[in-house]
Amino acid sequence: MTQFAKNARAATEALRELFDPTPLQLNDHLSSRYGAEIWLKREDLTPVRSYKLRGAFNAMRKAIAAGKTTFVCASAGNHAQGMAYACRHFGVKGTIFMPVTTPQQKIDKTRTFGGDAIEVRLTGDYFDRTLAAAQEFCATAGAHFLSPFDDEDVIEGQASVAVEMLEQMDGVPDLVILPVGGGGLSAGITSYFTEASPNTEFLYVEPAGGASLTAALAEGAPVTLKRVNNFVDGAAVARIGARTFDRLRHVDPAQVRLAPEDRVCITMLDMLNVEGIVLEPAGA
């Protein structure tokens, strides 16, 4: 077993302090429509309604073990909520920078998850400015910067999804379909499956208005998109991470699919009306 696989298993075990494995559910509606057994890994059922808690928790527990007690991140949503929850769990302090354009609901949820352990600072009218402010503050405060995806400990934490999937199935899946934003989830799951189930195939789906993996594969290195459609906010990333792309650079461009934003809307409505499942755009 590689060190990455061992670390992913250790992260999965440690996560049991926070929540039980999220269910892997056979979906009859989609299975009937497409003539296949389609299973959904319900990451919308974590305590913060996304998988981002996994990576934030794993990176934070390792940093705390190394003596860090204060943390900083920049995020407009899921990563902020994951870090806030982890800060309260560990009893450490966190400062979370969010764009001034962040919906009030997301700000309120972040504060609810973090309680007295975190401070939210609204800075910058788009994410690049928010990120720059967070990194500047982090340097002056001597805090630990918690990346949303471009960090090996975060990638290991997201790989816990793959560990749970293989524990929950009788066999191994023929095909795994993954959303791609900054690449943390897709890099983690792909890396774990490469060892644990090498015959499993992959498709990678990214929003048409934020195709950072497609651009990176064409260039052979991460590139910054000139413009991004922010509707799929959980995956609308202008530049895929350097570390995550290192784990995905072998991907055949034919394995990548672009999801038009209007189709994402249709899927969200379909899953709500038929299944009663409330999906955010990146999950859809």
C-alpha positions in Angstrom: 0.0 0.0 0.0 1.4 3.4 -0.9 1.8 6.2 1.6 -1.0 8.1 0.0 -3.4 5.2 0.4 -2.3 4.8 4.1 -2.8 8.5 4.7 -6.3 8.4 3.1 -7.3 5.5 5.3 -6.0 7.3 8.4 -7.9 10.4 7.4 -11.1 8.3 7.0 -10.7 6.8 10.4 -10.0 10.1 12.1 -13.2 11.6 10.4 -15.3 9.3 12.5 -14.9 11.8 15.3 -17.2 14.1 13.3 -19.6 12.0 11.3 -20.5 8.5 10.1 -19.7 7.6 6.4 -22.1 9.3 4.1 -24.5 6.8 2.4 -23.8 5.4 -1.1 -27.3 5.0 -2.5 -28.6 3.2 -5.6 -30.8 5.7 -7.4 -33.6 3.9 -9.1 -34.7 7.1 -11.1 -31.3 7.6 -12.8 -30.6 3.9 -13.1 -33.9 3.4 -15.0 -33.3 6.4 -17.2 -29.8 5.4 -18.3 -30.0 1.6 -18.1 -27.3 1.2 -15.5 -26.8 0.8 -11.8 -26.2 4.4 -10.8 -25.1 5.0 -7.2 -24.9 8.5 -5.6 -22.4 9.2 -2.9 -24.4 11.6 -0.7 -21.9 14.2 0.3 -24.7 16.6 0.8 -25.4 14.7 4.0 -22.2 15.7 5.8 -22.6 18.1 8.7 -21.8 21.0 6.4 -23.6 19.6 3.3 -20.4 19.1 1.3 -17.3 17.0 1.2 -15.1 20.1 1.9 -15.2 19.3 5.6 -13.1 16.2 5.0 -10.1 18.0 3.5 -10.3 20.9 6.0 -10.4 18.5 8.9 -7.5 16.4 7.7 -5.2 19.3 7.0 -6.1 21.0 10.3 -5.5 17.9 12.4 -2.0 17.5 10.9 -1.2 21.2 11.3 -2.3 21.1 14.9 -0.1 18.1 15.5 2.8 20.2 14.1 2.0 23.0 16.7 -0.3 25.3 14.7 -3.1 27.0 16.6 -4.5 29.7 14.3 -5.8 29.2 10.8 -6.8 31.4 7.8 -8.7 30.6 4.6 -10.4 32.4 1.7 -13.7 31.0 0.5 -17.1 32.0 -0.7 -18.9 28.9 0.6 -18.2 25.2 1.3 -14.5 25.4 2.2 -15.3 28.3 4.6 -18.0 26.2 6.3 -15.8 23.2 6.5 -13.0 25.1 8.1 -15.4 26.8 10.5 -16.8 23.5 11.7 -13.3 22.0 12.1 -12.1 25.1 14.1 -14.9 24.7 16.5 -14.3 20.9 16.8 -10.6 21.4 17.6 -11.0 24.5 19.7 -8.6 26.6 17.6 -9.0 30.1 16.1 -9.8 30.7 12.5 -10.1 33.8 10.3 -12.2 33.3 7.2 -12.0 35.8 4.3 -15.1 35.9 2.1 -15.9 38.2 -0.9 -18.2 41.1 -0.1 -20.5 39.6 -2.8 -21.0 36.4 -0.8 -24.7 35.7 -0.2 -25.8 36.5 3.4 -27.0 32.9 3.9 -23.6 31.5 3.4 -22.0 34.0 5.7 -24.6 33.2 8.4 -24.1 29.4 8.0 -20.3 29.8 8.3 -20.7 31.8 11.5 -23.1 29.2 12.8 -20.7 26.3 12.2 -17.7 28.1 13.7 -19.3 30.0 16.6 -16.8 31.8 18.8 -13.9 30.0 17.2 -13.9 32.0 14.0 -14.0 35.5 12.6 -15.5 36.3 9.2 -13.9 39.2 7.2 -15.7 40.4 4.1 -13.0 41.6 1.7 -12.8 42.1 -2.1 -15.5 42.1 -4.7 -14.1 39.0 -6.4 -12.2 36.0 -5.2 -8.7 36.9 -6.3 -8.7 40.0 -4.1 -10.2 38.0 -1.2 -7.4 35.4 -1.6 -4.7 38.0 -1.7 -6.0 39.7 1.5 -6.2 36.4 3.3 -2.6 35.4 2.3 -1.3 38.8 3.3 -3.0 38.6 6.7 -1.8 35.0 7.2 1.8 36.1 6.7 1.6 38.9 9.2 -0.3 36.9 11.8 1.9 33.8 11.5 -1.1 31.7 11.0 -1.5 28.5 8.9 -3.2 29.0 5.5 -5.7 26.3 4.8 -6.0 25.9 1.0 -9.4 24.8 -0.4 -7.8 22.2 -2.7 -4.1 22.7 -3.6 -2.7 21.0 -0.5 -1.6 17.3 -0.1 -3.3 17.0 3.2 -6.6 18.4 1.8 -6.3 16.0 -1.2 -5.8 13.0 1.3 -8.9 14.1 3.2 -11.0 14.2 0.1 -9.8 10.8 -0.8 -11.7 9.5 2.2 -14.7 9.6 -0.1 -13.1 6.8 -2.2 -12.2 4.8 0.9 -15.8 4.8 2.0 -17.1 4.0 -1.4 -15.1 0.8 -1.7 -16.1 -0.2 1.8 -19.7 0.3 1.0 -19.8 -1.6 -2.3 -19.9 -5.4 -2.7 -17.5 -5.1 -5.6 -15.8 -2.2 -7.4 -17.5 0.3 -9.7 -17.0 0.2 -13.5 -17.1 3.9 -13.8 -16.8 6.9 -11.4 -18.0 10.3 -12.4 -16.5 13.2 -10.6 -17.0 17.0 -10.6 -13.9 19.1 -11.1 -13.3 22.6 -9.7 -9.9 23.2 -8.1 -9.3 19.4 -8.4 -9.1 18.4 -4.7 -11.9 15.8 -4.8 -11.0 14.4 -8.2 -7.3 14.2 -7.5 -7.9 12.4 -4.2 -10.4 9.9 -5.4 -8.5 9.2 -8.6 -5.2 8.6 -6.7 -6.8 6.2 -4.3 -8.7 4.2 -6.9 -5.6 3.9 -9.1 -4.2 1.6 -6.4 -7.3 0.1 -4.9 -9.3 -0.5 -8.1 -7.1 0.1 -11.1 -9.7 -1.2 -13.6 -12.3 1.4 -12.6 -12.7 4.1 -15.3 -13.3 7.8 -14.8 -15.2 10.7 -16.3 -14.5 14.2 -15.1 -17.2 16.8 -15.4 -16.6 20.6 -15.1 -18.9 23.6 -15.8 -18.7 24.9 -19.3 -18.1 28.3 -17.9 -15.2 27.2 -15.7 -13.3 24.5 -17.6 -9.9 24.8 -15.8 -9.0 21.1 -16.2 -9.7 21.2 -19.9 -7.5 24.2 -20.3 -4.7 22.7 -18.2 -4.7 19.4 -20.2 -4.5 21.4 -23.5 -1.5 23.4 -22.2 0.2 20.7 -20.2 0.1 22.9 -17.1 -2.4 24.9 -15.1 -3.6 28.1 -16.8 -5.8 30.9 -15.6 -9.1 31.3 -17.5 -9.8 34.8 -18.7 -13.4 34.7 -17.5 -15.5 32.3 -15.3 -19.3 31.8 -15.1 -19.9 31.7 -11.3 -23.2 30.0 -11.4 -21.7 26.6 -10.5 -20.0 28.3 -7.5 -18.6 25.1 -6.0 -16.6 24.3 -9.2 -16.2 27.7 -10.9 -12.4 27.9 -10.5 -10.3 30.0 -12.8 -7.2 27.9 -12.3 -6.9 24.3 -11.3 -4.4 23.7 -8.5 -0.7 22.8 -9.2 -0.7 19.8 -6.9 -4.1 18.6 -8.0 -3.1 18.8 -11.6 0.0 16.8 -11.0 -2.3 14.0 -10.0 -4.6 14.5 -13.0 -2.2 15.3 -15.8 -2.5 11.7 -17.1 -6.2 12.2 -17.8 -7.2 11.8 -21.5 -9.1 14.9 -22.6 -11.7 12.5 -24.0 -12.5 11.6 -20.3 -13.6 15.2 -19.6 -17.1 16.4 -20.1 -18.4 20.0 -20.0 -21.7 20.7 -18.4 -23.6 23.7 -19.7 -25.0 25.8 -16.9 -28.5 25.6 -18.2 -28.3 21.8 -18.1 -27.1 22.0 -14.5 -30.3 24.0 -13.7 -32.4 21.3 -15.3 -30.7 18.6 -13.3 -31.2 20.5 -10.0 -34.9 20.8 -10.7 -35.3 17.2 -11.8 -33.6 15.8 -8.7 -35.7 18.1 -6.5 -39.0 17.3 -8.1 -38.5 13.6 -8.6 -36.2 12.6 -5.8 -36.7 15.4 -3.2 -32.9 15.9 -3.2 -31.7 19.5 -2.9 -28.5 19.7 -4.9 -26.1 22.7 -5.2 -25.0 23.3 -8.8 -21.6 21.6 -8.3 -23.3 18.5 -7.0 -25.8 18.5 -9.8 
